[in-house]
Amino acid sequence: MPRVRICMRTHLELLTLAILSALIGFFTLTTARAGEFRDAQRTNARYREAEARQLESVRGEFVAAGAAWPPRGLYLRAYKREGVVEL
């Protein structure tokens, strides 16, 4: 899997990307328990709002970097001082 380096301007963007990446990881799980968790999350208004607001942006970043979408797995590394997130 290619390494993707994404530089963020604000900590809020960094946090948003980390949360959405974690949620995307849950999408790719195929066990019954993961499906139940995902379905429960989708009933949450906050989850739906975040997904509607950010999913296309995250998808576009993956496509622009030539990475697989949806990802089968993620390794997320964040450098707070530098404001950098690596996927």
Contacts in CASP RR format, 6 or more apart in sequence:
PFRMAT RR
TARGET T0000
AUTHOR 0000-0000-0000
METHOD contacts of the structure
MODEL  1
MPRVRICMRTHLELLTLAILSALIGFFTLTTARAGEFRDAQRTNARYREA
EARQLESVRGEFVAAGAAWPPRGLYLRAYKREGVVEL
1 67 0 8 1.000
1 68 0 8 1.000
2 65 0 8 1.000
2 66 0 8 1.000
2 67 0 8 1.000
3 86 0 8 1.000
3 87 0 8 1.000
4 61 0 8 1.000
4 62 0 8 1.000
4 65 0 8 1.000
4 66 0 8 1.000
4 67 0 8 1.000
4 86 0 8 1.000
4 87 0 8 1.000
5 84 0 8 1.000
5 86 0 8 1.000
6 17 0 8 1.000
6 61 0 8 1.000
6 65 0 8 1.000
6 84 0 8 1.000
6 85 0 8 1.000
6 86 0 8 1.000
6 87 0 8 1.000
7 83 0 8 1.000
7 84 0 8 1.000
8 14 0 8 1.000
8 17 0 8 1.000
8 83 0 8 1.000
8 84 0 8 1.000
8 85 0 8 1.000
11 80 0 8 1.000
11 83 0 8 1.000
14 78 0 8 1.000
14 80 0 8 1.000
14 83 0 8 1.000
14 85 0 8 1.000
16 50 0 8 1.000
16 54 0 8 1.000
17 58 0 8 1.000
17 85 0 8 1.000
18 76 0 8 1.000
18 78 0 8 1.000
18 85 0 8 1.000
19 50 0 8 1.000
20 50 0 8 1.000
20 51 0 8 1.000
20 54 0 8 1.000
20 55 0 8 1.000
20 58 0 8 1.000
21 58 0 8 1.000
21 74 0 8 1.000
21 76 0 8 1.000
21 87 0 8 1.000
22 74 0 8 1.000
22 76 0 8 1.000
23 41 0 8 1.000
23 47 0 8 1.000
23 50 0 8 1.000
23 51 0 8 1.000
24 58 0 8 1.000
24 70 0 8 1.000
24 71 0 8 1.000
24 74 0 8 1.000
25 70 0 8 1.000
25 71 0 8 1.000
25 73 0 8 1.000
25 74 0 8 1.000
26 34 0 8 1.000
26 37 0 8 1.000
26 38 0 8 1.000
26 41 0 8 1.000
27 38 0 8 1.000
27 70 0 8 1.000
28 70 0 8 1.000
28 71 0 8 1.000
28 72 0 8 1.000
28 73 0 8 1.000
29 35 0 8 1.000
29 38 0 8 1.000
41 47 0 8 1.000
42 48 0 8 1.000
59 69 0 8 1.000
60 69 0 8 1.000
62 68 0 8 1.000
62 69 0 8 1.000
62 71 0 8 1.000
63 69 0 8 1.000
67 87 0 8 1.000
74 87 0 8 1.000
75 87 0 8 1.000
76 85 0 8 1.000
76 86 0 8 1.000
76 87 0 8 1.000
77 85 0 8 1.000
77 86 0 8 1.000
78 84 0 8 1.000
78 85 0 8 1.000
78 86 0 8 1.000
79 85 0 8 1.000
79 86 0 8 1.000
END
